[in-house]
């Protein structure tokens, strides 16, 4: 996706630091800077699309190729109404430090 003429590189703030992101150049798709979609096998809920985790929302989505990032909403593809939670790390998401 990074080499597509439909997307341009940009910087996005995530977890207190700047990260490389992508912005859509087509007016019909979102144009804010978002983190690239990272494949996540636990999010394979939609047939014919690679599942991914939107780390900013901790929700499963798809890598569609038509917009940058992990798509958790779409007008072109029917996605689950209540997507699974993802990207929280361990079982306790760091809440229990064991002490």
N, C-alpha and C positions, 0 to 999 in steps of 0.2 A: 504494500500500500504506500510506503514511503516514496516510491518512485513514480507514483501516479500523477499525471498532470491535473487531476481533479482535487488534489490535496497539496497544501503547502506547509512546510515545517513552521513551528511556533514554540513558545515556551509556556508552560502551565505550572501553576503552583500546586503542589501535592505533598501532604504530610510535612509542611514547613520548609520545603525546598523547591527549586525550579527543576522541572523535568521536561524533556523533549516531548512535544505533542504534534498534533496535526489539525489543520483547519480546512474545512471544505471550501472549494472555490465556486461550486455551482450554487446559484441562488435558490434552488429548490430544496437544498439540504442545509442542515445546520452549519453555521460558519464560526461558532466560537471554538477556541482552542481546547482540544480534549486529548487525553492520553490515548495512545494507540491501543486497539483491541488486542488483548493477550488471550490466546486460546486457553480454554479451561474445560477439560473432559467432564467435569462434574456438572457442567452447564449445557450439555448436549440435549436440549429439549425440543428443538425445532428441526424437523427433517430437512435435509439439503443445505443446512447452514452450519458453520463451525460455531460451537458454543464458546462464550467468553464471559469474563467477569469484569463488570464496570467497577473498578476499585474505588471510585469516588462515592458510589451509591451502595456498594456491596450487594449488587443485584446481578443475576445472570441475564445475558442477552445474546446477541449474535454478531458475528463479523460478516457484514453484508457486502462490503466492497463498494456500496453506493454512497456511503457517508463514512467519515472517519470515526475511529473509536469503536467501542462496544455498544451496539444499539440495543437499548432496553425498551424503546418505543419505535413504532414504524407505521407508516400509512400504506406500505407495500407488502408487508408480511404480518401474518397473525401471530403475535407473541403471547405467551401465557399472561393472563391477567395479574396473577400474583407470582412473579418470578422468584426463583429460589434465592436464598442468601448465599453469598460466596465471599472469598477473599478476606476472611477474618482471622486467618492463621490457625492456631491450635484449637482444640475443643472448647477452651475457656476464653479464647481471644485475648489472652494476656491479663484477664481479670484476676485470676488466682496466681499469685507469685509463689505459692507454696509456703508462705510464712504466716 
